[in-house]
Amino acid sequence: MKKTLYVCLSLLLLVGCKKKIAEPISFEFELQEFYKKSNINCFEGDCAEVNISIPVIVSPTNDIAQKINQNNLNVIHDIVSFDESHSNAKNYGEVVDSFINSYEKMTAEFPDENIPWKADVSGEIIYSNDDLLTFAVEYYTFAGGAHGFKSEKAIHYNPKTGEIYRTEDLIKDWKGLQKIITKHLNPDDISIYDENNQLIYPESIFFYDNSIIALYNSFDVTAFVDGPIKVEMSKEEAAPFFKINLDLAEAE
């Protein structure tokens, strides 16, 4: 299944490129889906299966686009791969094959461990301007045990170079941002502080038109099944603490 999305990074994503700007940074995306399931150890139609849905840049086919596509592939491969060889996937077909092959190899070695594995990954573009292109990836994986793991990840790129932004690359004033995040935290969210009682960096930061969300995965056993901790801040209060330009160009 492929859906074509045209994105003009000088304007609000998916609203359309209504204003002609000199040399805009633009990509053409396809929403591509990849699915595979195992035919062994199925019970009443419940089989091990993996599904990936992700926007892929199809134009232009330059180094920047290839770099962004490849890094997204690497991130998703890391999420769903249980291949001990840690080999790099060349495409998403190899990623879904790797997941199912790992399951079938495991059940062949340990026949009693035959509960079907699951992996579901979906991505979308949530923010863009001339300085920032952000993909949000939501995922769930289950490979045995008491429960699966569900979380989200934001992947930020410089659309002019294709280089990925780390969290520390985005933040200008961590002390100031900590105060904003802490203001919105629940008192019980103690698992996201270090041994010195200092707030740790968010695992991911999501930028939206009017809000910014800091996400922390909770590794506290009692909170694990509830998923990650999300701290939502208004863009107005949080934007001054970031280095990156967070303005969206206005369309006429």
Backbone as JSON, one array per atom type, in Angstrom:
{
  "sequence": "MKKTLYVCLSLLLLVGCKKKIAEPISFEFELQEFYKKSNINCFEGDCAEVNISIPVIVSPTNDIAQKINQNNLNVIHDIVSFDESHSNAKNYGEVVDSFINSYEKMTAEFPDENIPWKADVSGEIIYSNDDLLTFAVEYYTFAGGAHGFKSEKAIHYNPKTGEIYRTEDLIKDWKGLQKIITKHLNPDDISIYDENNQLIYPESIFFYDNSIIALYNSFDVTAFVDGPIKVEMSKEEAAPFFKINLDLAEAE",
  "N": [[0.86, -1.2, 0.0], [0.64, 2.13, -0.92], [0.8, 5.54, -0.3], [0.91, 8.75, -1.56], [2.54, 11.6, -0.4], [2.96, 15.03, -0.59], [5.32, 17.29, 0.42], [6.06, 20.5, 1.4], [8.61, 22.01, 2.9], [8.85, 24.58, 3.69], [6.45, 25.42, 4.51], [3.39, 24.82, 6.38], [3.03, 21.47, 7.17], [1.27, 19.23, 5.07], [-0.77, 21.02, 4.62], [-0.35, 22.19, 2.26], [1.53, 23.55, -0.48], [1.21, 26.62, -0.88], [2.37, 29.05, -1.21], [4.82, 30.43, -3.17], [8.17, 30.12, -2.63], [11.51, 31.19, -2.84], [13.7, 28.7, -3.84], [12.64, 26.45, -2.14], [12.83, 23.91, 0.42], [12.0, 20.76, -0.38], [10.28, 17.63, -0.23], [9.09, 14.57, -1.59], [6.89, 12.21, -0.37], [6.09, 8.73, 0.18], [3.7, 6.79, 1.8], [4.52, 3.83, 3.01], [3.89, 0.35, 3.46], [4.68, -2.63, 5.2], [4.41, -6.03, 5.71], [4.38, -9.14, 7.45], [3.78, -12.53, 8.36], [4.14, -15.43, 10.46], [3.8, -18.9, 9.65], [3.78, -20.91, 11.43], [3.0, -22.44, 14.58], [0.54, -21.19, 14.94], [-2.53, -20.26, 16.46], [-5.85, -20.6, 16.29], [-5.88, -18.66, 14.26], [-4.18, -16.77, 15.33], [-1.09, -15.62, 14.89], [2.5, -15.26, 14.86], [3.5, -12.03, 13.93], [4.4, -9.12, 12.0], [4.17, -5.66, 11.41], [4.79, -2.79, 9.54], [4.51, 0.64, 9.0], [5.39, 3.44, 7.3], [6.42, 6.75, 6.35], [8.23, 7.29, 3.4], [10.84, 8.91, 1.73], [10.6, 9.58, -1.65], [11.3, 11.31, -3.61], [13.35, 14.18, -3.82], [15.88, 11.94, -5.19], [18.34, 12.21, -3.74], [21.46, 12.63, -1.87], [20.74, 13.61, 0.65], [18.05, 12.83, 1.01], [18.39, 10.06, 0.88], [19.96, 9.64, 3.11], [18.22, 10.33, 5.22], [16.13, 8.46, 4.82], [17.58, 6.07, 5.19], [18.43, 6.3, 7.84], [15.98, 6.29, 9.21], [15.2, 3.69, 8.57], [17.22, 2.27, 9.94], [16.61, 2.95, 12.61], [14.04, 1.8, 12.96], [14.64, -0.84, 12.42], [16.25, -1.42, 14.65], [14.28, -1.3, 16.6], [12.55, -3.51, 16.13], [14.16, -5.71, 15.7], [15.44, -8.88, 16.57], [17.64, -10.2, 15.98], [20.59, -11.75, 16.62], [22.93, -11.36, 15.28], [23.11, -8.75, 14.6], [23.16, -7.55, 12.1], [23.02, -5.08, 9.49], [20.02, -3.9, 8.03], [19.01, -3.68, 4.62], [16.67, -2.86, 3.53], [13.1, -2.47, 4.2], [11.79, -4.86, 3.79], [13.7, -6.75, 4.5], [13.76, -6.23, 7.21], [11.21, -7.06, 8.24], [11.39, -9.73, 7.52], [13.54, -10.54, 9.1], [12.48, -10.33, 11.69], [10.42, -12.31, 11.75], [11.94, -14.56, 11.08], [13.63, -14.72, 13.31], [11.8, -15.34, 15.3], [10.87, -17.88, 14.41], [13.22, -19.32, 14.48], [13.75, -19.27, 17.22], [11.54, -20.72, 18.25], [12.06, -23.19, 17.14], [14.32, -23.96, 18.51], [13.45, -23.82, 21.13], [10.82, -25.37, 21.75], [8.69, -25.19, 23.59], [8.4, -22.53, 24.07], [6.39, -20.93, 22.53], [4.63, -18.82, 22.14], [3.04, -16.48, 20.07], [5.0, -13.9, 18.61], [4.8, -10.32, 18.37], [4.89, -7.35, 16.43], [4.41, -4.01, 15.84], [4.66, -1.13, 14.01], [4.31, 2.27, 13.4], [4.67, 5.24, 11.53], [4.77, 8.83, 11.2], [4.87, 12.15, 9.79], [5.31, 14.88, 11.76], [6.13, 17.48, 12.1], [7.51, 20.28, 10.39], [9.8, 22.54, 8.96], [12.06, 24.89, 7.41], [14.29, 24.23, 8.86], [13.87, 21.98, 10.33], [12.78, 18.64, 10.33], [10.54, 16.35, 11.43], [9.9, 13.07, 12.37], [7.46, 11.04, 13.85], [7.35, 8.06, 15.59], [5.44, 5.37, 16.49], [5.27, 2.46, 18.44], [4.88, -1.08, 19.13], [6.04, -3.95, 20.66], [6.25, -7.43, 21.17], [7.81, -10.15, 22.54], [7.52, -12.53, 23.95], [7.34, -13.29, 27.5], [5.97, -11.42, 30.32], [4.59, -9.23, 29.37], [4.25, -6.96, 26.57], [6.14, -4.3, 24.96], [5.45, -0.94, 24.7], [5.79, 2.13, 23.06], [6.89, 5.43, 22.0], [8.74, 7.33, 19.59], [10.61, 10.14, 18.64], [12.1, 11.36, 15.71], [14.44, 13.53, 14.62], [15.45, 15.7, 12.01], [17.87, 17.68, 10.21], [16.74, 19.23, 7.49], [18.26, 20.35, 5.5], [20.66, 19.08, 5.39], [20.31, 16.43, 6.08], [21.26, 15.39, 8.37], [20.91, 13.94, 11.63], [19.28, 15.27, 14.5], [20.28, 15.19, 17.81], [18.86, 14.96, 21.14], [20.19, 16.74, 22.84], [21.2, 18.46, 20.97], [19.09, 20.0, 20.3], [18.22, 21.4, 22.53], [18.6, 24.44, 24.22], [18.69, 25.64, 26.74], [18.87, 23.76, 29.31], [18.44, 23.74, 32.07], [16.47, 25.69, 32.39], [14.42, 24.52, 30.86], [14.0, 22.2, 32.31], [12.65, 23.18, 34.55], [10.2, 23.9, 33.46], [9.25, 21.41, 32.55], [9.16, 19.97, 34.98], [7.17, 21.36, 36.29], [4.9, 20.39, 35.1], [4.83, 17.74, 35.75], [3.65, 14.74, 37.37], [3.56, 14.04, 40.89], [4.26, 11.4, 41.41], [6.01, 10.57, 39.47], [8.72, 9.51, 39.77], [10.63, 7.95, 38.61], [12.04, 9.11, 36.59], [14.13, 10.61, 37.42], [17.59, 11.1, 38.23], [20.26, 9.61, 40.26], [21.05, 11.75, 41.73], [18.84, 13.17, 42.12], [18.14, 14.7, 39.94], [16.42, 15.75, 37.07], [16.31, 13.68, 34.26], [17.37, 13.72, 30.78], [14.78, 13.9, 28.34], [13.65, 10.99, 26.59], [12.58, 11.31, 24.09], [11.51, 14.15, 22.17], [8.65, 15.8, 21.11], [7.49, 17.89, 18.63], [4.83, 20.03, 17.97], [2.24, 21.99, 16.33], [1.21, 23.76, 18.28], [2.11, 22.85, 20.69], [4.55, 21.15, 22.79], [5.96, 18.06, 23.53], [7.51, 16.18, 26.0], [8.92, 13.02, 26.29], [9.2, 10.21, 28.36], [10.37, 6.99, 28.87], [9.12, 4.68, 31.12], [10.8, 2.75, 33.45], [10.17, 1.73, 35.79], [8.86, -0.98, 37.5], [6.18, -1.17, 38.37], [4.94, 0.72, 36.84], [5.4, 0.07, 34.28], [3.68, -1.27, 32.45], [1.89, 0.69, 31.91], [2.9, 2.29, 30.03], [4.83, 4.98, 28.44], [5.87, 8.06, 30.14], [4.41, 11.11, 29.53], [4.96, 14.5, 29.03], [3.29, 17.33, 28.53], [3.68, 20.51, 27.15], [2.97, 23.96, 26.57], [3.69, 25.42, 23.41], [4.43, 28.04, 23.45], [5.46, 28.48, 26.05], [7.61, 26.72, 26.2], [9.22, 26.84, 23.89], [11.27, 28.95, 23.93], [13.46, 27.74, 25.12], [14.78, 26.16, 23.37], [17.21, 25.53, 20.8], [16.64, 25.29, 18.13], [14.93, 26.61, 15.27], [11.54, 27.06, 15.6], [9.46, 28.07, 14.22], [6.68, 28.07, 12.07], [6.3, 28.59, 8.68], [4.08, 30.96, 7.28], [1.28, 30.31, 5.26], [-0.05, 31.73, 2.31]],
  "CA": [[0.0, 0.0, 0.0], [1.45, 3.34, -1.0], [0.09, 6.81, -0.39], [1.9, 9.79, -1.85], [2.39, 12.86, 0.32], [3.85, 16.07, -1.06], [5.63, 18.13, 1.57], [6.89, 21.69, 1.21], [9.08, 22.23, 4.26], [8.78, 25.98, 4.04], [5.08, 25.7, 4.92], [2.8, 23.87, 7.29], [2.92, 20.16, 6.57], [-0.01, 18.69, 4.63], [-1.71, 22.07, 4.27], [-0.13, 22.42, 0.84], [2.49, 24.59, -0.78], [0.41, 27.66, -1.52], [3.18, 30.24, -1.44], [6.06, 30.12, -3.85], [9.31, 30.72, -1.97], [12.73, 30.88, -3.59], [14.43, 27.5, -3.47], [12.13, 25.77, -0.94], [13.27, 22.55, 0.66], [10.78, 19.96, -0.55], [10.42, 16.2, -0.44], [7.88, 13.83, -1.89], [6.86, 11.01, 0.45], [5.09, 7.69, 0.05], [3.44, 5.99, 3.0], [4.73, 2.44, 2.6], [3.55, -0.64, 4.47], [5.37, -3.91, 5.07], [3.75, -6.97, 6.64], [4.69, -10.56, 7.3], [3.41, -13.35, 9.51], [4.65, -16.8, 10.45], [2.79, -19.94, 9.44], [3.94, -21.97, 12.41], [2.52, -22.17, 15.94], [-0.65, -20.34, 14.94], [-3.65, -20.82, 17.23], [-7.09, -19.92, 15.92], [-5.54, -17.49, 13.45], [-3.22, -15.89, 16.0], [0.26, -16.01, 14.47], [3.53, -14.23, 14.97], [3.36, -11.13, 12.79], [5.04, -7.81, 12.1], [3.62, -4.69, 10.48], [5.49, -1.5, 9.56], [3.94, 1.67, 8.13], [6.33, 4.56, 7.47], [6.63, 7.61, 5.17], [9.55, 7.14, 2.78], [11.1, 9.93, 0.7], [10.79, 9.0, -2.98], [11.85, 12.35, -4.47], [14.38, 13.8, -4.78], [16.71, 10.79, -4.82], [19.68, 12.73, -3.51], [22.15, 12.12, -0.68], [19.99, 14.01, 1.84], [16.89, 11.94, 1.11], [18.88, 8.71, 1.17], [20.44, 9.62, 4.5], [17.05, 10.32, 6.09], [15.47, 7.16, 4.67], [18.4, 5.01, 5.78], [18.43, 6.4, 9.3], [14.68, 5.79, 9.67], [15.28, 2.23, 8.47], [18.06, 1.78, 11.04], [15.87, 3.1, 13.87], [12.96, 0.8, 13.02], [15.29, -2.15, 12.54], [16.64, -1.58, 16.05], [13.09, -1.51, 17.41], [11.9, -4.81, 15.94], [15.1, -6.79, 15.43], [15.94, -9.76, 17.63], [18.71, -10.93, 15.32], [21.8, -11.61, 17.43], [24.07, -11.0, 14.45], [23.09, -7.29, 14.52], [23.46, -7.12, 10.74], [22.22, -3.94, 9.04], [19.04, -4.19, 6.99], [19.11, -2.82, 3.44], [15.33, -2.38, 3.22], [12.11, -2.89, 5.2], [11.51, -6.27, 3.58], [14.64, -7.49, 5.33], [13.41, -6.03, 8.62], [10.11, -7.95, 8.61], [11.9, -11.1, 7.4], [14.39, -10.8, 10.26], [11.64, -10.53, 12.87], [9.78, -13.62, 11.67], [12.98, -15.59, 11.12], [14.09, -14.83, 14.69], [10.75, -16.07, 16.03], [10.84, -19.28, 14.0], [14.45, -19.93, 14.98], [13.58, -19.44, 18.66], [10.59, -21.82, 18.53], [12.7, -24.45, 16.77], [15.26, -24.3, 19.58], [12.71, -23.94, 22.39], [9.44, -25.62, 21.31], [7.7, -24.79, 24.6], [8.27, -21.06, 24.03], [5.78, -20.76, 21.21], [3.64, -17.73, 22.1], [3.37, -15.65, 18.89], [5.56, -12.57, 18.77], [4.1, -9.26, 17.66], [5.57, -6.06, 16.27], [3.62, -3.06, 15.06], [5.36, 0.15, 13.98], [3.71, 3.23, 12.48], [5.34, 6.52, 11.57], [4.17, 9.95, 10.49], [5.61, 13.4, 9.86], [4.51, 15.74, 12.65], [6.58, 18.88, 12.13], [8.5, 20.59, 9.37], [10.09, 23.87, 8.43], [13.33, 24.83, 6.69], [15.36, 23.8, 9.76], [13.5, 20.8, 11.12], [11.84, 17.64, 9.82], [10.36, 15.41, 12.53], [9.07, 11.87, 12.24], [7.02, 10.4, 15.09], [7.2, 6.62, 15.41], [4.77, 4.68, 17.6], [5.54, 1.04, 18.23], [4.59, -2.09, 20.14], [6.71, -5.22, 20.4], [6.09, -8.5, 22.16], [8.65, -11.3, 22.21], [7.43, -13.39, 25.11], [7.38, -12.63, 28.8], [4.7, -11.05, 30.95], [3.9, -8.19, 28.6], [5.03, -6.34, 25.51], [6.66, -2.96, 25.22], [4.82, 0.05, 23.84], [6.35, 3.46, 23.26], [6.98, 6.31, 20.85], [10.07, 7.91, 19.4], [10.69, 11.23, 17.67], [13.37, 11.4, 14.99], [14.56, 14.9, 14.11], [16.48, 15.88, 10.98], [18.12, 18.93, 9.52], [16.37, 18.93, 6.1], [19.25, 20.89, 4.58], [21.83, 18.2, 5.35], [19.94, 15.05, 6.37], [21.84, 14.97, 9.65], [19.94, 13.77, 12.72], [19.47, 16.07, 15.7], [20.13, 14.55, 19.11], [18.11, 15.79, 22.07], [21.06, 17.83, 23.33], [21.39, 19.41, 19.87], [17.88, 20.81, 20.2], [17.96, 22.17, 23.74], [19.51, 25.56, 24.47], [18.75, 25.92, 28.18], [18.3, 22.58, 29.94], [17.96, 24.09, 33.41], [15.19, 26.37, 32.23], [13.42, 23.57, 30.38], [13.68, 21.31, 33.43], [11.64, 23.82, 35.41], [8.91, 23.81, 32.77], [8.83, 20.0, 32.57], [8.83, 19.61, 36.37], [5.89, 22.0, 36.63], [3.8, 19.61, 34.54], [4.96, 16.34, 36.17], [2.93, 14.24, 38.54], [4.49, 13.76, 42.0], [4.67, 9.99, 41.42], [6.9, 10.27, 38.36], [10.07, 9.58, 40.34], [11.55, 7.09, 37.88], [12.76, 9.86, 35.55], [15.18, 11.4, 38.07], [18.8, 10.32, 38.45], [20.61, 9.36, 41.66], [21.23, 13.05, 42.38], [17.51, 13.8, 42.1], [18.07, 15.62, 38.82], [15.62, 15.26, 35.96], [17.12, 13.22, 33.14], [16.91, 14.18, 29.47], [13.71, 13.09, 27.75], [14.08, 10.07, 25.53], [12.17, 11.93, 22.84], [10.75, 15.41, 22.25], [7.75, 15.9, 19.97], [7.08, 19.25, 18.33], [3.57, 20.19, 17.25], [1.97, 23.39, 16.0], [0.95, 24.58, 19.47], [2.57, 22.2, 21.92], [5.78, 20.37, 22.78], [5.81, 16.95, 24.46], [8.7, 15.44, 26.41], [8.52, 11.64, 26.57], [10.1, 9.38, 29.15], [9.96, 5.61, 29.07], [9.2, 4.32, 32.53], [11.35, 1.43, 33.69], [9.66, 1.3, 37.07], [8.07, -2.18, 37.21], [4.75, -0.95, 38.61], [4.38, 1.63, 35.85], [5.86, -0.36, 32.97], [2.58, -1.62, 31.55], [1.12, 1.89, 31.61], [3.53, 2.98, 28.92], [5.74, 6.07, 28.77], [5.4, 9.28, 30.77], [4.39, 12.22, 28.58], [4.81, 15.81, 29.65], [2.87, 18.26, 27.48], [3.89, 21.92, 27.46], [2.58, 24.81, 25.46], [4.83, 25.82, 22.6], [4.8, 29.39, 23.86], [6.28, 28.49, 27.26], [8.79, 25.86, 26.09], [10.05, 27.12, 22.71], [12.47, 29.75, 24.17], [14.56, 26.95, 25.67], [15.33, 25.33, 22.31], [18.08, 26.18, 19.83], [16.12, 25.15, 16.77], [13.82, 27.46, 14.87], [10.29, 26.32, 15.67], [8.42, 28.83, 13.52], [6.11, 27.53, 10.85], [6.06, 29.64, 7.72], [2.66, 31.17, 7.03], [0.83, 30.15, 3.88], [-0.97, 32.76, 1.85]],
  "C": [[0.88, 1.24, 0.0], [0.54, 4.55, -1.12], [1.13, 7.89, -0.58], [1.56, 11.07, -1.11], [3.4, 13.84, -0.25], [4.07, 17.06, 0.07], [6.51, 19.28, 1.14], [7.32, 22.13, 2.59], [9.11, 23.7, 4.63], [7.4, 26.35, 4.58], [4.58, 24.62, 5.85], [2.55, 22.55, 6.57], [1.48, 19.77, 6.28], [-1.07, 19.76, 4.4], [-1.59, 22.38, 2.78], [0.82, 23.58, 0.62], [1.81, 25.69, -1.57], [1.23, 28.89, -1.88], [4.5, 29.83, -2.06], [7.21, 30.87, -3.21], [10.56, 30.3, -2.75], [13.43, 29.67, -2.98], [13.91, 26.85, -2.18], [12.73, 24.38, -0.8], [12.03, 21.67, 0.58], [11.13, 18.5, -0.79], [9.05, 15.64, -0.85], [7.95, 12.5, -1.13], [5.82, 10.02, -0.05], [4.93, 6.99, 1.39], [3.48, 4.52, 2.59], [4.48, 1.49, 3.76], [4.21, -1.98, 4.15], [4.83, -4.85, 6.13], [4.23, -8.38, 6.36], [4.23, -11.3, 8.55], [3.98, -14.75, 9.34], [3.49, -17.77, 10.23], [2.91, -21.08, 10.44], [3.44, -21.49, 13.78], [1.36, -21.18, 15.98], [-1.77, -21.04, 15.72], [-4.88, -19.99, 16.94], [-6.81, -18.6, 15.18], [-4.57, -16.52, 14.08], [-1.81, -16.38, 15.72], [1.25, -14.91, 14.83], [3.45, -13.35, 13.73], [4.04, -9.79, 13.08], [4.46, -6.91, 11.03], [4.33, -3.36, 10.65], [4.82, -0.58, 8.56], [4.74, 2.95, 8.34], [6.39, 5.42, 6.21], [8.08, 7.49, 4.68], [9.71, 8.22, 1.72], [11.37, 9.23, -0.63], [11.34, 10.03, -3.97], [12.2, 13.56, -3.61], [15.18, 12.59, -4.3], [18.15, 11.24, -4.64], [20.26, 12.18, -2.21], [21.37, 12.43, 0.6], [18.81, 13.07, 2.06], [17.32, 10.53, 1.49], [19.34, 8.59, 2.61], [19.27, 9.55, 5.48], [16.35, 8.97, 6.03], [16.26, 6.05, 5.36], [18.4, 5.08, 7.3], [17.09, 5.93, 9.88], [14.65, 4.26, 9.64], [16.08, 1.65, 9.62], [17.33, 1.84, 12.37], [14.81, 2.02, 14.01], [13.53, -0.61, 13.11], [15.71, -2.42, 13.98], [15.43, -1.88, 16.94], [12.59, -2.95, 17.33], [12.88, -5.97, 15.8], [15.47, -7.56, 16.69], [17.04, -10.66, 17.06], [20.01, -10.69, 16.07], [23.02, -11.21, 16.6], [24.2, -9.48, 14.29], [23.48, -6.78, 13.12], [22.53, -5.98, 10.34], [21.27, -4.37, 7.93], [19.21, -3.21, 5.85], [17.76, -2.24, 3.06], [14.35, -2.94, 4.26], [11.68, -4.34, 5.01], [12.43, -7.14, 4.42], [14.31, -7.37, 6.81], [12.29, -6.98, 9.04], [10.54, -9.41, 8.5], [12.71, -11.47, 8.64], [13.56, -11.09, 11.51], [11.01, -11.92, 12.87], [10.81, -14.75, 11.74], [13.5, -15.8, 12.54], [13.08, -15.61, 15.53], [10.8, -17.56, 15.69], [12.1, -20.02, 14.45], [14.33, -20.21, 16.48], [12.65, -20.62, 18.96], [11.16, -23.17, 18.13], [13.66, -24.91, 17.87], [14.56, -24.55, 20.9], [11.23, -24.15, 22.08], [8.37, -25.2, 22.31], [7.47, -23.28, 24.61], [7.66, -20.64, 22.7], [4.68, -19.71, 21.17], [4.01, -16.8, 20.95], [3.92, -14.28, 19.26], [4.73, -11.57, 17.96], [5.01, -8.03, 17.54], [4.71, -5.19, 15.36], [4.27, -1.69, 15.17], [4.67, 1.06, 12.97], [4.39, 4.58, 12.66], [4.58, 7.58, 10.81], [5.07, 11.17, 10.65], [4.77, 14.38, 10.66], [4.95, 17.19, 12.63], [7.59, 19.11, 11.01], [8.59, 22.09, 9.13], [11.46, 23.77, 7.75], [14.49, 24.31, 7.54], [15.08, 22.49, 10.47], [12.49, 19.94, 10.38], [11.74, 16.56, 10.88], [9.42, 14.28, 12.16], [8.71, 11.4, 13.65], [6.77, 8.93, 14.79], [6.57, 6.03, 16.67], [4.94, 3.18, 17.38], [5.15, 0.19, 19.44], [5.32, -3.37, 19.73], [6.43, -6.19, 21.54], [6.9, -9.69, 21.68], [8.7, -12.25, 23.4], [7.5, -12.59, 26.41], [5.99, -12.23, 29.27], [3.91, -10.06, 30.12], [4.82, -7.68, 27.5], [5.54, -4.97, 25.92], [6.06, -2.01, 24.21], [5.42, 1.41, 24.12], [6.29, 4.25, 21.96], [8.38, 6.89, 20.78], [9.95, 9.03, 18.38], [12.08, 11.22, 17.05], [13.45, 12.74, 14.27], [15.72, 15.01, 13.11], [16.64, 17.34, 10.61], [17.82, 18.68, 8.04], [17.35, 19.48, 5.07], [20.44, 19.96, 4.39], [21.47, 16.72, 5.5], [20.49, 14.54, 7.68], [20.75, 14.9, 10.72], [20.3, 14.69, 13.87], [19.32, 15.17, 16.92], [19.36, 15.49, 20.03], [18.93, 16.98, 22.53], [21.34, 18.86, 22.24], [20.23, 20.4, 19.8], [17.72, 21.79, 21.35], [19.03, 23.23, 23.96], [19.74, 25.77, 25.96], [18.07, 24.78, 28.92], [17.76, 22.91, 31.33], [16.6, 24.78, 33.33], [14.1, 25.43, 31.78], [13.03, 22.58, 31.47], [12.57, 21.89, 34.31], [10.25, 23.73, 34.78], [8.38, 22.38, 32.82], [8.37, 19.61, 33.97], [7.48, 20.18, 36.78], [4.7, 21.16, 36.17], [3.84, 18.14, 34.95], [4.02, 16.01, 37.31], [3.93, 13.91, 39.64], [5.02, 12.34, 42.01], [5.68, 9.64, 40.34], [8.36, 10.36, 38.79], [11.09, 8.8, 39.52], [12.36, 7.85, 36.83], [13.75, 10.86, 36.16], [16.4, 10.51, 38.27], [19.1, 10.2, 39.94], [20.84, 10.65, 42.43], [19.94, 13.87, 42.4], [17.39, 14.89, 41.04], [17.27, 14.98, 37.69], [16.52, 14.86, 34.81], [16.56, 13.78, 31.83], [15.75, 13.31, 28.99], [14.28, 12.14, 26.71], [13.72, 10.63, 24.16], [11.43, 13.23, 23.13], [9.94, 15.54, 20.96], [7.3, 17.35, 19.81], [5.79, 19.24, 17.52], [3.32, 21.67, 17.02], [1.89, 24.26, 17.25], [1.46, 23.98, 20.77], [3.88, 21.47, 21.69], [5.64, 19.31, 23.86], [7.17, 16.32, 24.72], [8.26, 14.04, 26.83], [9.62, 10.91, 27.32], [9.53, 7.97, 29.2], [10.15, 5.25, 30.54], [9.73, 2.9, 32.67], [11.04, 0.97, 35.11], [8.67, 0.16, 36.82], [6.58, -1.92, 37.35], [4.12, -0.09, 37.54], [4.66, 1.17, 34.42], [4.72, -0.58, 31.99], [1.74, -0.41, 31.18], [1.72, 2.7, 30.47], [4.36, 4.16, 29.38], [5.06, 7.23, 29.49], [5.5, 10.41, 29.75], [4.13, 13.52, 29.31], [4.51, 16.81, 28.53], [3.01, 19.69, 27.96], [3.36, 22.74, 26.29], [3.83, 25.22, 24.7], [5.34, 27.19, 23.03], [5.73, 29.37, 25.06], [7.59, 27.72, 27.08], [9.73, 26.24, 24.96], [11.29, 27.95, 22.99], [13.68, 28.97, 24.66], [15.2, 26.03, 24.64], [16.18, 26.16, 21.34], [17.42, 26.28, 18.46], [14.99, 26.15, 16.5], [12.55, 26.63, 14.82], [9.13, 27.1, 15.05], [7.96, 28.09, 12.28], [5.83, 28.69, 9.9], [4.57, 29.75, 7.42], [2.36, 31.01, 5.54], [-0.15, 31.24, 3.52], [-2.13, 32.13, 1.09]]
}
